[in-house]
Amino acid sequence: MKVEIKERKLTAGNRSLYLEYYETGFRKKENLHLYLIPDDAPNARKLNAETYRKAQEIRAQRILCPPDFEEKKKKAEENQAAKTMTWLGWCDEYIQSAIDSGNCKKMVDHKGIVRKRIAAYLKKIGKTDVLLKEVDGALVSGLFDYMRNYRNRKQIKTGGGKLSAYTLMLFEETIKAMFNKAVRDGLIAYSPIQDLSKEERFHAPDKHREFLTADELKRFLAVETQTTMEHTVQKAFGFSCMTGLRLGDMQHLRWSDIKDVNGVQTVSIVQHKTKRPVTVPLNNLALSLLPPRPENGEDGIVFPLVKKPDNVAKYVRRIKEKAGIEKDFTFHSSRHSAATLAITAGADLYTAGKLLGHGSIASTQVYAKVDMNKKIEVMSLTDGVF
């Protein structure tokens, strides 16, 4: 039996190591729960070398004493529920488990839709009563092909009703979670998702992220605003371009979040979306965009913005039209602008990701794909530029 160490790229930017066992007519995978960090992370070379050494030790052990997959399968089959549990029956139990665990209605409804699609697919191929333990990679691959060709009649005018790449990815994640729980509960020996090739699975497309160049940002901030709210949105947008804070964080930003750290004015918050802390030093432009700080020490909202994102977007569009900027962007483009300006100014991906509060470098890497012509347009982020 051939045993090889393989890598699987994760959405978090790390790489998962696993063993692949192969011989004619047989292929199985074993997750080692070992992970390689991105190559540009601090001490990556040393840490990854140590991790890979551990993987090689496990591989050597498996060559000497191969795992008994048949024994594991036998134990799963001895489970009484595994003998009679159908795939659709497991879908129902999985949904009920989600309800019992306190999942929100939106997530429960999503799982119900996934169950509905599985049922339609099994009915189409005449395998409505297929047992959970009999579901293999080929059957799941067929389901994924069915979903690729599925058309939503309610959205037939949008892309012919074709499901988006992100919808398909969410579908796959739910299927994967469903099988993983079945493995944990001893109903199946391993997830059939593991038998699918990269081409058979769903992938997210590269998404264009609109951003402002330094020159466009200067024009945006130079617009003479007509109303108080227009002025507030203008300053908040510029502040976000310097700090990368999301709209939700800007709406909740208080004066107590702006502190002096070793003589440097810094904004330090726990992100509203991810619940992860982020700390960003403020440059001269960011400081100039702050309204006057209350002298009485009142801990109020720094930028009193309107609540609805759509209403904020209206003010952004109004200002950018006055500035003569033809790009179509929203307030969130300020975050993309912060990332792009920082990277083109010389910041490495790891540092830029930390400034933005990213949980993984994979989220930051998209900004490294900026076209070279765009990079030439972007000016260095120094106080003197503005």
N, C-alpha and C positions, 0 to 999 in steps of 0.2 A: 504494500500500500504506500502511495506517495503522500507525503505530508509537507505542505508548504505554508510559509507565513505570508499572509496577504494583508493589504491595507484597504480600508474603506473610508473615504472622505466624509466627514460629518458636517452638518449645517453650521455647527458652532466654530468650524475652522480647524478643529483637531482632526487627527486620523486615528481610526480605531484599528487595532491589530486583531486578526483572527487566523485560525488554522483551517486549511482546507485539506480534507482527506479525499484522495482520488485513486480509483483503479477502474478498470473497464466495467462500465455499467453501474458504477457507484460513485457518488460524490456527496460529501457532507461537510458542514462548517461548524466550527466551535469558536464562540466569542471568548477572547482571552481577558476582556475587561482591562486592557492595556491601551494607553492612548499616547500618540505623538503630538506634541504641541507645534504650532506654526514655526517654520524655520527662522522667521525674523523676530521671534519672542526672545526675551533675555535668557541666556544660558541654554538656548534650545538645543544646540549641538550636543552638549554634555548630557542633558536630561534625556534627550531622545536616544542617545547611544546606550544609556543605562536601561531604558525601557525596552529597547530592541534586544538587549542582552538577556533580559528576563524572558522575552518571547522565545528566543533561541533555546533557552534552558527547558522551557515547557515543551517545545517541539522535540527536543532530544528525548525527553521523558515519554512523549507520546509514541515516538518511533519504537522505543523499547517495549512500552506497554500500551498498545493502541486501545482507545476507549471502546466499550462494547455498546454500539448504538442499538443493536438488536435487543440487548438486555433492557435498555432504557425504554425502547418501544414496547417491550413485553410488559413492563411495569405500568405503562400508560394504559395498555389494553386490559390489564387486570382491574383497573378502575371501573367499577360497575357502570358509572355514568358515561364513561367513554365508549362503552359498547353500543349504546343506543342513542347518544346525543347526535342530532342532525346539525348541519351548519346553521340552518335557519333557527333551530331551537336554541343554539348557543347565542345567536344574535339577540334573541328575546331575553335570555339570561344576562347577557352583557349590558343591554339597555336597562334592565331592572337594577343591575349592580350600580350603574351610573346614577340612577335615581336615588338608590339607597345611600350612595356616597355623597349626595348633596349637589350633584352637577346642576348647573343652571339650566333653565328651560331651553335656551338656545342650543346648548351642547347636546341635550337629550334629543331634541328634535332633529339635530344633524345626524345623530346615530340612527334615528328612526328612518331617515331618508336613505342612509347607507344600506340599511336592512332591506328597504324597499327595492333598491337597485339590485342587490344580490338576489332577491327573490325573482325579479323580472328576468335576470340573466339565467338563473337555474331553470326557470320555466321554459325559457327559449331553447335550452339545450336538453330539456327533458330529464333533469336531475334534481328535482325539487326536494327529494328525500335523501340526498347524499349525506352520509355520515361525516361528522366533523373530522374524524380520524382518517377519512379517505380523501380529504381535500389536499391536493398536491400542488406543486408549482405550476403545472400545466393548466389546472383549473383556475387558479388565481390569475395567471397570465391571460387566459381567455376572458375573465371578468374585466381586467384592465383594458383589453382591446374593445370590449363591449362599451366601456365608459368613454373611450376615445371617440367612438362613433355615435355616442348618445347625443340626442338633440333635445333641448328644453323648449317645448312648444310655447311657453310663456315668454321666452326671450328669442323667438325665431327671427326677429328683426335685427338682433345684435349678433353679428358673426354667424348667422344662420342657426343660432341656438346652440352652437358648440360650447362645451364647457371650457372655462378658462384653465390655464395651466395650474393656477393656485388652487382652484376648486378640485382638480384631479389630485394634486399633492395632498390636500387635506383628506380626500377620500382614501388615499393609500395609507396615510398616517393612522386613520381610524381602523382600517383593516389590519394593519400591523399591530396596533394596540390590542385589538380583539384576539388575535392569535397568541400574542405574548401572554395575555391573561390566561388563555387556555393552557399554555405550557406551564405557567405557575400553578394552576389548579390541577395539574396532572392529567389533563384530558388528552393531550397530544404530546409526542416526544419532542418535537421541535416545530418552529414556525415555517410553513411552506414559502413564506416570503423570501427566506434565505436562498431558495432554489432559483429565484428570478435573476436574470442577467441585468446589467445596468440599462441596456436598451429596452427591456421589457417594463421598467419602472418609469414613474413620472418625474419630470424635472422642471424646475422653475426657469423661465426665460430671463435673460438680462433685461432689467427694467431701466428705462431712461430716467434719469433724475435731473430735472432742470435746476440750474443754479445761476447766480449772478456773478459776473466778473467784478473786479474791484472798481472799474470805471462805471459799470452799471449801478453798483451799490452807491457810489458817490452821487450819481444823478438821482437815484431814488431818494436819498436823504436830503438832497438840495431842493426838492419840491416844496413850494409854499402851500402848506395845508390850509383848508378852509374851515374845518370844524375841530373841536377838541378831540373827538374820538379819532378823526383822521390823523391828527398830530400824534396821538398816543400809539396808534397802530404803526405809524412810520418809525417812531423811536424804538418801539418794542421789536419791530422787524430787524432793524439795524443791530440792536443789542443781541438778538438771537443769531445774527450772522457772525458776530464776534465770539459767541459762547456756545452755539450749537444747541441751546435749550429748545425743547419742543413747545408748541403752543400751549398745551396743558400745563406745562411747568411755568411758562411765562404768566399765565392767568393766575397761578397760585403763588408767584414769587413775592416774598415779603422782604421788608428792609432788614429783618433779622437774619436773612439768608446771605446778606452781603457783609462780609467781615474782613477785618484786617488780620492777615496772616504773615507774620514776620515782616511787616512793613509793606505788604502787597495786598491791595484790595482784591478780594476773592469772592466768587459766588459759590456757595456750597449747599446742595440740596439732595434730597432723595427723590429720584425721578418718579413722577406720577404714574407713568406707564409701566416701567419695569421694576420699580421698587428698589433699584440699585442706586447707591450714592454716587455723586459725581461732583468734582471740585474743579473750577476753572478760574485761573487768574484773569483779571480784567485789564486790558490794555487801555491806552488813552482814549481811543474812539469809543469803546464800550462805556467808560466812565463819563464821557461827554454826553452820552445819550440818556443817562439817568436823569430823572426829574429831581428837583431840589429835595433833599432829605429833610423830613420833618424835624424841626428843632426841639420839639417837646418830647422826642424819643418815642413817639407813637409807632407801633409795629404794624403799619398798614400795608396794603398791596402796592407794589412799586409801579406796575403798569395796569391801571383799571380798565381792562379790555372787555368788550362785549362777550357774552358767554358762548353764543353759537359760532362754531368754526366757519360756517357759510357766510355769516355776517362779517366776520373778520376778513375773509377772503375778498369780499366786495370792496372793502376799504383798500386792501392791497392792490387790487386790480385798478381801482380809481387812481391811486398814486402812481402806479407804474405806467399808466396811460399818459398821465401828465408829464412823466419823465421821458416819454418817447421810447420806452422799452417794449419791443415787440414780442418778447418771450411770454408764453402763457404759464404763469406760476402762481402758487398759493403761499400762505404763510410758511408752510412746511419746507418750502424751497430755501428758506433762510438756513435751515439745518444742513441741507445739501451744500449750500454756499459756504458755510463754516468749514465743512469737511474738505471741500475742494480747495478753498483758499489756503487752508492750513497745509495741505499736502503739497500743493504747488509752491508754497513758500518755503518748503524744505522739511516739513515735519515727516517723520517716519510713520508708517501705518499703525504701529503699535501705540505710539504716543497719541496720534490723532484719534485712535479708537478709544483710548482712556479719557480724552477730553470730551468726547461725545457720549461717554457712558455706555459704549458697546460692551456686550457680554462676551463677544468673540471677535477675532480679527476678520472673520469671514464677512461680517457686516460692514467692515471698513474697506475691504478689498475692492468693492464695487467702485469706490471713488478713485482708485488707481487706474481705472480704465478710461479716464478722460482723454478725449482725442488730443493729439499733439498740438493741433491748431488752437484748441481751446486753452491748452496750457500756456501757449505763447501769449494769448490775450490776457491771461490773468496776471495781475501785478503782485509784487511781493507784499505780504501783509506786515507792513511796518507802520508805526505811528506817523511817520513823515509822509506816507502816501496820501493820508487823508488830511 
